[in-house]
């Protein structure tokens, strides 16, 4: 990883990533750049649309210093933001330290003809259009900005401690049976959300089928973690690639709130572990090169389930937003919305592809649990723990704390964005609530 510094136009040998020599310019090689603070689905949506315009997508990521000078503080550090971009299935290559004002020299060096950006205006510290040079050169393409989500929105949820983003039942929302507005409006929103799930379930080209998507339903008791014999039922939402003969079925679950480098590194290490195991046991031999030796299924918990265990206004992202973040990740083959908190034997045995060969869990959790949710998995002998890694402490709680520690700067950033509701009083309230939750957690026994 290059140093986190502002770059001008480097000479050969000093570009942040290879190639070091100028590349032939191709209209099939697309450039997109940005801060990519928080790996929310709006960023992924922009990359998906950009990828569909060509055959390769290069993603420029601005340095912490340049963002601070032009926009305000970042929540995530450069290496964390680069990790998120690298994990997006539609990203071909990340380019760290890309200039905040998009440079023709940079995009031409990497062989990109077109630059893609959303239909909103981005300006530098002087109020000038960041894309003025590529626009003047006729090398700028516009895609639609993803509505309803932004880094600013998420920071506002944290500081105001709101819950109005929660979804009671994703399946009801997708079917137009839940939501604000009249029946016609609910139906329209449900159809739009369903289409976005289909879009995010595509493969690395952005066009072909990729992830399979299911929705699980069971009793509230089973969802929140009561052990029992309830297997529930799974409904197919989006068809995609099935497991191939020779692939191990891998299951993992979580909230994946504020989908970040902690989640991403865990998923990357799961894939790396299965790759290593596959080489040792010969699973690679019978598989096409386009397939991994493992088929990774991610179960995602409902908003009410996460809030039951974490309290406050967690999750900061609702299940739809978190699901899109997981779907866009290149390490995932299948997603199950509304997965129960405890992966019981009954539930695992009733999964669409049968009982998995292995269930993975990460090294950390900030839920105050009084029991082990993986006790049945361990009894089956299929539990595997991923060890410690550099991003293991990066989770939703850590990100909220970063916001609170730099409250004044983020409040200024929110006001600059036009959000007058974010006040010091709201931030102080959030701090008090967080402190109360931490004190409660200390009184409870955490079982890993």
C-alpha positions in Angstrom: 0.0 0.0 0.0 1.5 3.4 -0.9 1.8 6.1 1.6 -1.4 8.2 2.2 -0.2 11.3 0.5 -1.5 13.7 -2.1 -0.2 12.8 -5.6 0.4 15.1 -8.5 1.3 13.5 -11.8 3.9 10.8 -11.0 6.8 9.9 -13.2 7.3 6.2 -14.3 8.1 4.2 -11.2 6.2 6.4 -8.8 2.6 5.6 -9.8 0.7 4.2 -6.8 0.0 0.8 -8.5 1.2 -0.8 -11.7 1.5 -0.5 -14.6 4.2 2.1 -14.4 4.3 2.8 -18.1 1.5 4.6 -20.0 -1.1 2.3 -21.3 -3.0 2.4 -24.7 -6.3 4.2 -24.1 -9.4 2.0 -24.6 -13.1 2.9 -24.5 -13.7 -0.4 -22.8 -11.6 0.6 -19.8 -13.6 2.8 -17.5 -12.5 5.1 -14.7 -14.5 6.0 -11.6 -13.2 7.8 -8.5 -14.3 9.0 -5.2 -13.9 8.9 -1.4 -15.8 5.6 -0.9 -16.2 6.3 2.8 -18.2 3.5 4.3 -18.8 0.6 1.8 -22.5 1.4 1.3 -24.5 0.2 -1.6 -24.6 3.6 -3.2 -20.9 3.3 -4.0 -21.4 -0.3 -5.3 -24.3 0.9 -7.4 -22.1 3.5 -9.1 -19.5 0.9 -9.8 -22.0 -1.5 -11.2 -23.3 1.0 -13.6 -19.8 2.0 -14.6 -18.7 -1.6 -15.1 -21.6 -2.2 -17.5 -20.3 0.6 -19.7 -17.0 -1.3 -20.4 -15.0 -4.5 -19.8 -12.7 -3.2 -17.1 -13.3 -0.8 -14.2 -10.5 1.1 -12.6 -11.4 2.8 -9.3 -9.5 5.9 -8.1 -9.6 6.3 -4.3 -8.7 9.8 -2.9 -6.3 10.1 0.0 -7.4 11.1 3.5 -5.5 14.4 3.2 -7.2 15.4 -0.1 -10.6 14.6 1.2 -10.0 16.6 4.4 -8.9 19.6 2.3 -11.8 19.5 -0.1 -14.7 17.9 1.8 -14.0 17.2 5.4 -12.9 14.3 7.5 -13.2 10.7 6.4 -14.5 8.0 8.8 -12.5 5.2 7.2 -8.7 5.4 6.6 -7.3 5.0 3.1 -6.3 1.4 3.5 -9.8 0.5 4.8 -11.5 2.3 1.9 -9.2 0.6 -0.6 -10.0 -2.8 0.9 -13.7 -2.1 0.4 -13.2 -1.1 -3.3 -11.0 -4.2 -3.9 -13.8 -6.4 -2.5 -16.5 -5.1 -4.9 -17.1 -7.7 -7.6 -17.3 -5.1 -10.4 -14.0 -3.4 -9.5 -11.0 -4.5 -11.7 -8.3 -2.5 -9.9 -8.2 0.2 -7.2 -5.9 3.2 -7.7 -5.0 4.7 -4.2 -4.2 8.4 -3.9 -6.1 9.4 -7.0 -6.4 13.2 -7.2 -9.6 14.8 -5.9 -9.9 16.9 -9.1 -9.9 14.1 -11.8 -6.9 14.4 -13.9 -6.6 13.6 -17.7 -3.0 12.6 -17.1 -4.0 10.0 -14.5 -6.9 8.4 -16.4 -4.8 8.4 -19.7 -1.8 6.8 -17.9 -4.0 3.9 -16.9 -5.5 3.6 -20.4 -9.0 4.8 -19.5 -11.0 6.8 -22.1 -14.1 7.6 -20.1 -14.7 8.8 -16.6 -18.0 7.9 -14.9 -19.7 9.8 -12.1 -23.2 10.2 -10.6 -25.7 12.9 -11.7 -24.8 15.0 -8.6 -22.3 17.8 -8.7 -18.9 17.3 -6.9 -16.8 20.4 -6.3 -13.4 21.0 -4.8 -12.5 23.4 -1.9 -12.7 26.4 -4.3 -16.2 25.4 -5.5 -15.0 24.3 -8.9 -16.3 21.2 -10.6 -14.0 18.2 -9.9 -14.7 16.8 -13.4 -14.3 20.0 -15.4 -11.2 18.8 -17.3 -12.6 15.5 -18.4 -15.9 17.2 -19.3 -14.1 19.7 -21.5 -12.3 16.7 -23.2 -15.6 15.0 -23.9 -14.6 12.0 -21.8 -17.2 12.2 -19.1 -20.3 9.8 -18.7 -23.1 10.2 -16.2 -24.9 7.5 -14.3 -27.8 7.7 -11.9 -27.0 8.4 -8.2 -28.4 5.7 -5.9 -31.3 7.3 -4.0 -31.8 7.1 -0.3 -28.3 6.4 0.8 -25.1 8.3 1.3 -22.3 8.6 3.9 -23.9 11.8 5.1 -27.2 10.0 5.7 -25.5 7.3 7.7 -23.5 9.8 9.8 -26.9 11.5 10.6 -28.4 8.2 11.7 -25.5 7.7 14.1 -25.6 11.2 15.6 -29.4 11.4 15.9 -29.9 7.8 17.1 -32.9 7.3 14.8 -34.7 4.1 14.0 -37.0 5.1 11.2 -34.8 3.3 8.7 -35.7 -0.1 10.2 -37.6 -2.7 8.1 -39.9 -5.0 10.0 -40.2 -7.6 7.2 -38.1 -7.3 4.0 -40.3 -9.9 2.3 -43.4 -7.7 3.0 -41.6 -4.6 1.7 -40.6 -6.3 -1.5 -44.2 -7.5 -2.0 -45.5 -4.0 -1.5 -47.2 -4.9 1.8 -45.1 -2.7 4.1 -43.8 0.8 3.8 -44.9 4.5 3.9 -47.4 5.8 1.4 -50.5 4.3 -0.2 -50.7 0.8 -1.7 -49.6 2.0 -5.1 -46.6 3.7 -3.7 -45.6 0.7 -1.6 -45.9 -1.6 -4.6 -43.7 0.7 -6.7 -41.0 0.9 -4.0 -41.1 -2.9 -3.5 -40.6 -3.4 -7.3 -37.7 -1.0 -7.4 -36.0 -2.7 -4.4 -36.5 -6.1 -5.9 -34.9 -4.9 -9.1 -31.9 -3.5 -7.2 -31.4 -6.9 -5.5 -31.5 -8.5 -9.0 -28.9 -6.0 -10.2 -26.6 -6.5 -7.3 -26.8 -10.3 -7.7 -25.1 -10.2 -11.1 -21.6 -11.5 -11.8 -18.4 -9.5 -12.3 -19.6 -8.3 -15.7 -22.7 -6.7 -14.2 -24.9 -8.5 -16.7 -24.9 -12.3 -16.1 -26.5 -14.2 -13.2 -24.2 -14.4 -10.2 -25.4 -14.8 -6.6 -28.5 -16.8 -5.7 -30.7 -14.9 -3.2 -33.2 -16.4 -0.7 -35.4 -15.1 2.0 -35.8 -17.3 5.2 -38.9 -17.2 7.3 -39.6 -18.6 10.7 -41.0 -17.6 14.0 -39.8 -14.5 15.8 -38.5 -16.7 18.6 -36.3 -18.7 16.2 -35.1 -15.6 14.5 -33.9 -14.0 17.8 -32.0 -17.1 18.8 -34.1 -19.6 20.7 -32.9 -23.1 20.1 -35.3 -25.6 18.8 -36.3 -27.9 15.9 -37.7 -25.2 13.7 -36.1 -25.4 10.3 -38.1 -22.6 8.7 -38.6 -22.1 5.0 -36.5 -20.5 2.3 -38.0 -18.7 -0.7 -35.9 -18.0 -3.8 -35.8 -14.3 -4.6 -33.1 -14.3 -7.4 -31.8 -17.3 -9.3 -28.1 -17.5 -9.9 -25.2 -19.9 -10.0 -25.6 -23.2 -8.1 -22.8 -25.0 -6.3 -20.6 -27.0 -8.6 -19.7 -30.6 -8.1 -16.6 -30.6 -5.8 -17.3 -27.3 -4.1 -17.6 -27.3 -0.3 -20.7 -25.6 1.0 -19.6 -22.9 3.4 -22.1 -21.0 5.7 -21.4 -17.9 7.7 -23.8 -15.3 9.2 -23.9 -11.9 10.8 -25.4 -8.4 10.8 -22.8 -7.0 8.4 -23.8 -3.5 9.7 -21.9 -0.6 8.1 -20.2 -3.2 5.9 -16.5 -2.5 6.4 -12.9 -3.8 6.2 -13.5 -6.0 9.3 -16.3 -7.9 7.5 -14.4 -7.9 4.2 -11.1 -9.2 5.6 -13.0 -12.0 7.4 -14.7 -13.0 4.2 -11.4 -12.8 2.3 -9.7 -15.1 4.8 -12.6 -17.6 4.6 -12.1 -17.8 0.8 -8.3 -18.0 1.2 -8.6 -20.8 3.8 -10.9 -22.7 1.5 -8.5 -22.2 -1.4 -5.6 -23.5 0.7 -7.7 -26.5 1.9 -8.8 -27.1 -1.7 -5.3 -27.4 -3.0 -4.4 -29.8 -0.2 -7.3 -32.1 -0.7 -7.4 -31.9 -4.5 -10.8 -30.2 -4.9 -9.2 -27.8 -7.4 -8.5 -30.6 -9.8 -12.1 -31.2 -10.8 -13.3 -27.6 -10.9 -13.2 -25.1 -13.8 -10.8 -22.2 -13.2 -13.7 -19.8 -12.9 -14.9 -21.6 -9.7 -13.5 -21.4 -6.1 -13.3 -24.7 -4.2 -15.9 -23.3 -1.9 -19.5 -22.0 -2.3 -20.0 -19.2 0.2 -23.4 -18.6 1.7 -24.0 -15.5 3.9 -27.0 -15.4 6.2 -28.0 -11.8 7.1 -30.1 -11.1 10.3 -33.2 -8.9 10.4 -33.2 -5.4 11.9 -35.3 -6.5 14.8 -33.0 -9.4 15.6 -29.9 -7.2 15.6 -31.7 -4.5 17.7 -32.8 -7.2 20.1 -29.2 -8.0 20.9 -27.3 -4.7 20.4 -30.0 -2.2 21.4 -29.7 1.6 20.8 -30.5 2.2 17.1 -28.4 -0.7 15.7 -28.3 -1.7 13.0 -27.3 1.7 11.4 -28.1 0.2 8.0 -31.4 -1.7 7.5 -31.5 -5.3 6.2 -32.0 -4.2 2.6 -29.0 -1.9 2.7 -26.8 -4.5 4.5 -27.9 -7.2 2.0 -26.9 -5.1 -1.0 -23.5 -4.5 0.6 -23.0 -8.3 1.0 -24.3 -9.1 -2.5 -21.8 -6.8 -4.1 -18.9 -8.5 -2.4 -16.8 -10.7 -4.7 -16.3 -13.4 -2.0 -20.1 -14.2 -1.7 -22.0 -16.8 -3.8 -25.4 -16.8 -2.1 -27.3 -14.6 0.3 -30.1 -15.6 2.7 -32.0 -12.6 4.0 -33.6 -12.8 7.5 -31.4 -15.7 8.7 -32.0 -16.7 12.3 -29.5 -15.6 15.0 -28.6 -19.1 15.9 -27.6 -21.5 13.1 -29.3 -24.5 14.6 -29.0 -28.1 13.3 -32.7 -27.8 12.1 -32.0 -24.6 10.2 -28.7 -25.7 8.6 -30.2 -29.1 7.6 -33.1 -27.2 5.9 -30.9 -24.8 3.8 -31.4 -24.8 0.1 -28.3 -26.9 -0.6 -28.5 -29.0 2.5 -26.4 -29.0 5.6 -23.1 -27.1 5.0 -19.7 -28.7 5.2 -18.3 -26.0 7.4 -19.6 -22.9 9.3 -17.2 -20.0 9.8 -17.2 -17.3 12.4 -14.9 -14.2 12.9 -12.6 -13.3 15.7 -14.6 -10.6 17.4 -18.1 -9.6 18.3 -19.4 -6.6 20.2 -22.8 -8.2 21.1 -23.2 -8.8 24.9 -24.2 -12.5 24.7 -24.7 -14.8 27.7 -24.4 -18.0 25.6 -22.6 -19.5 22.6 -24.8 -19.2 19.4 -22.6 -21.7 17.6 -22.9 -24.5 20.2 -24.9 -26.9 17.9 -22.5 -26.2 15.0 -19.5 -27.1 17.3 -21.3 -30.3 18.3 -21.5 -31.3 14.6 -17.8 -30.7 14.3 -18.2 -28.3 11.4 -17.3 -25.0 13.2 -14.2 -23.1 12.1 -12.9 -19.8 13.5 -11.0 -17.3 11.5 -8.0 -15.9 13.5 -7.0 -12.4 14.3 -6.4 -9.9 11.5 -5.5 -6.3 11.0 -9.1 -5.1 10.6 -10.7 -7.3 13.3 -11.8 -4.3 15.5 -13.4 -2.4 12.6 -17.2 -3.0 13.2 -20.3 -0.8 13.5 -19.6 0.1 17.1 -16.0 1.2 16.3 -17.2 3.3 13.4 -19.8 5.0 15.6 -17.1 5.8 18.2 -14.9 7.3 15.4 -17.8 9.6 14.5 -18.4 10.6 18.2 -14.7 11.3 18.8 -14.6 13.8 15.9 -18.1 15.1 16.5 -17.4 18.7 15.8 -15.9 18.1 12.4 -18.7 15.7 11.3 -21.3 18.2 12.5 -19.7 20.9 10.3 -19.6 18.4 7.4 -23.3 17.6 8.0 -24.2 21.3 8.1 -22.3 21.9 4.8 -24.4 19.1 3.3 -27.6 20.9 4.4 -28.5 18.7 7.3 -29.4 21.2 10.0 -30.8 18.6 12.3 -27.5 17.3 13.4 -26.7 19.2 16.6 -24.4 19.0 19.5 -27.3 18.1 21.7 -28.1 15.0 19.5 -24.4 13.9 19.5 -24.2 14.3 23.3 -27.3 12.2 23.7 -25.8 9.5 21.5 -22.6 9.5 23.6 -24.7 9.1 26.8 -26.6 6.2 25.3 -23.5 4.5 24.1 -21.8 4.8 27.5 -24.9 3.2 29.1 -24.7 0.3 26.7 -21.0 -0.2 27.4 -21.6 -0.3 31.1 -24.4 -2.9 30.6 -22.2 -5.0 28.4 -19.5 -5.1 31.1 -21.9 -6.6 33.5 -22.7 -9.5 31.1 -20.5 -12.4 30.2 -19.4 -12.5 26.6 -19.1 -16.0 25.3 -17.2 -16.5 22.0 
